[in-house]
Amino acid sequence: MRLRKRRLVFLYAVLIVACVAFSVTGFFAYEGMIPSTLYVRTDEEETFDFHIPATGEILAVGTSGKSNIPEDKITIDLSKTVLMKTGESKDYSMQVKLFGVIPLKQVDVRVIEEKQLIPLGKPVGIYLKTNGIMVIGVGDFEDENGLVRSPALNVLKSGDYIVKANNTEVSTKDELMNCIQECESGIRLEILRGGELQEKTIPVYMGSDGQKRIGIWVRDNVQGIGTMTFMDSKGNFGALGHGITDADTGEVMESSQGSLYSTEIVKIKKGKDGDPGEMTGVIVYGEDRLLGHVNENSNRGIYGELNEKGKSMAVEKPLEIALRQEVVKGPALILTTIDGKTDYYEIEITGINLVHDRVNRGIEFLVTDEELIEKTGGIIQGMSGSPIIQNDKIIGAVTHVMIQNSKKGYGIFIDNMLGE
């Protein structure tokens, strides 16, 4: 009898563990099936098929505009097909609960206006000016007496932005260096760290080369080559599909000003498995080469306005956009420029990821165009931003190449780029 009871207790314990394991596994599986952000068009019906045992409670965010969704909270059953219709542009928040009880995910529902965009696929030279002077790293140096000094250690760190030195605004490395040379014993810096202003005081020492130093490496601008994604009817553009990051820190550079210049691609290094290729271009800075201005650098791309010369790059017909839920696995095209010629090349959409934390890798694809493979080996650096077209709609832009296989790449959904 006792042995039987022990067996029953053991079986119950196993059953409980199995249920808990199933619940945890199911939680993460269902969580990954729901995007963190949903985009819907104004005055149109959108259908969503999640087919999970959950409910979604929707609450309107903001007060402007009319909508068929009431201002108070409503509940929808996500185990069935959901039909959503919106009015004017307005944002909503949806709290998803597994089995109607367990909090699963917060989903932002963003309403965007229907629009057409002109796909570009043109390479450009990009110049960005940082907001202040970016600290790349801190280090030591030998002073005039042969002693090793590291005055900025544990005071400044990589990713800080210096905006003032001794109450004087500084925006270039030379301006900062001049302020340091004028100091007697220490310098008071105003820095931006994580969006917050802080003040730091750092000792100044005379280096062995006769120059006063505080032991930091800094950067005040960045240049590179990228591909234009789209232009709207007003000349506003989006490009790259990812942010411009600092090569040393890997962080998206804080910048609100920059310029686009025409560029000439002088060399293409073919990509191969384990060794990504790249485009090498020449940027000639000058008013006659200026194409437009960059107003924003974010993790979804760079944005700004084109001048008349920049607008002349738009030679393709305007296309409608496809929201992420309309993207399907199968054939698609990328528009990109190789050997001075802008053309469409065939790819195959192999994966669709709706999870928000993979914002730049929502689309997975394989290059199938033999001509492109012959010329570049697949996706190479410099092609980021090339628009992706499916069913005669813009669905996204190329963002990354898979290092292990140069024929495989990733892309960002176009609604993510427009959501910025």
Secondary structure by P-SEA (a helix, b strand, c coil): caaaaaaaaaaaaaaaaaaaaaaaaaaaaaaaacccbbbbbccbbbbbbccccbbbbbbbccccccccccccbbbbbcccbbbbbbcccbbbbbbbbcccccccbbbbbbbbccbbbbbbcbbbbbbbbcccbbbccccccccccccccccccccccccbbbccccccccccaaaaaaaaaacccbbbbbbbcccbbbbbbbbbbbccccccccbbbbbccccbbbbbccccccccccccccccccccccccccccccbbbbbbbcbbbbbcccbbbbbbbbbbbcccccccccccccccbbbbbbcccccccccccbbbbbcccccccccbbbbbbcccbbbbbbbbbcccccccccccccbbbbbccaaaaaccccccccccccbbbcccccccccccccccccccbbbbbaaaaaac
